[in-house]
C-alpha cells in the first residue's frame, strides 16, 4: 500500500480550489498552469486549504488518500 500526502490528494482532486488559493497568494484574479511562478505556491496553497478544512472534510480527504493507496491512482490521473 502506498501512502499519499494530503497535499497531493488535494491537488489531484481539487485543482481548481488550489489554483484559486494560488491566485489569492499571488494577488491575482485567477491562476492556472500557464501563470508564471504558480508552482512555487502550490504547497503553501494546499496547506492553507487543509488548515481551513473542518475535521469532517479532512477525514473525507484522508479516506480518499487511503483508497488511492490501496487501489492505486484513478485512470484519469495516471494518464496525466
C-alpha positions as CSV (number, residue, x, y, z in Angstrom):
1,X,0.0,0.0,0.0
2,X,1.3,3.4,-0.9
3,X,0.7,6.4,1.3
4,X,-0.1,9.7,-0.4
5,X,0.3,13.1,1.2
6,X,-2.9,15.0,1.7
7,X,-1.5,18.0,-0.3
8,X,-1.1,15.6,-3.3
9,X,-4.6,14.2,-2.9
10,X,-6.0,17.7,-2.6
11,X,-4.1,18.7,-5.8
12,X,-5.4,15.6,-7.7
13,X,-9.0,16.0,-6.6
14,X,-9.5,19.8,-6.2
15,X,-7.0,21.6,-8.5
16,X,-9.5,24.4,-9.1
17,X,-9.5,25.2,-5.4
18,X,-5.7,25.1,-5.2
19,X,-5.4,27.5,-8.2
20,X,-7.9,29.9,-6.5
21,X,-5.7,29.9,-3.4
22,X,-2.6,30.4,-5.5
23,X,-4.2,33.4,-7.2
24,X,-5.0,34.8,-3.8
25,X,-1.4,34.3,-2.6
26,X,-0.1,35.9,-5.8
27,X,-2.6,38.8,-5.7
28,X,-4.2,37.8,-9.0
29,X,-7.8,37.5,-10.1
30,X,-7.1,33.9,-11.3
31,X,-4.3,31.4,-11.8
32,X,-3.7,28.3,-13.8
33,X,-0.8,26.2,-15.0
34,X,0.2,28.9,-17.5
35,X,0.6,31.5,-14.8
36,X,4.2,32.4,-14.3
37,X,5.5,31.3,-10.9
38,X,2.4,29.4,-9.9
39,X,4.2,26.1,-8.9
40,X,6.3,27.8,-6.2
41,X,3.0,28.5,-4.3
42,X,1.3,25.1,-4.8
43,X,2.3,23.5,-1.5
44,X,1.5,26.7,0.5
45,X,-1.9,27.0,-1.2
46,X,-2.6,23.3,-0.4
47,X,-1.6,23.7,3.2
48,X,-3.8,26.9,3.5
49,X,-6.8,24.9,2.2
50,X,-6.1,22.0,4.5
51,X,-5.7,24.3,7.5
52,X,-9.2,25.8,6.8
53,X,-10.9,22.4,6.4
54,X,-13.2,21.0,9.1
55,X,-12.4,17.7,10.7
56,X,-15.1,16.1,8.5
57,X,-13.6,17.4,5.3
58,X,-10.1,16.3,6.4
59,X,-11.5,12.8,7.2
60,X,-13.0,12.6,3.8
61,X,-9.7,13.5,2.2
62,X,-7.9,11.0,4.3
63,X,-10.3,8.3,3.1
64,X,-9.6,9.3,-0.5
65,X,-5.9,9.1,0.2
66,X,-6.3,5.6,1.8
67,X,-8.4,4.4,-1.1
68,X,-5.8,5.6,-3.6
69,X,-3.1,4.0,-1.6
70,X,-4.9,0.6,-1.6
71,X,-6.4,0.7,-5.1
72,X,-3.8,2.9,-6.9
73,X,-4.5,6.1,-8.7
74,X,-7.6,6.5,-10.8
75,X,-7.0,6.0,-14.5
76,X,-7.6,9.7,-15.3
77,X,-4.7,10.7,-13.0
78,X,-2.4,8.0,-14.4
79,X,-2.9,9.5,-17.9
80,X,-1.7,13.0,-17.0
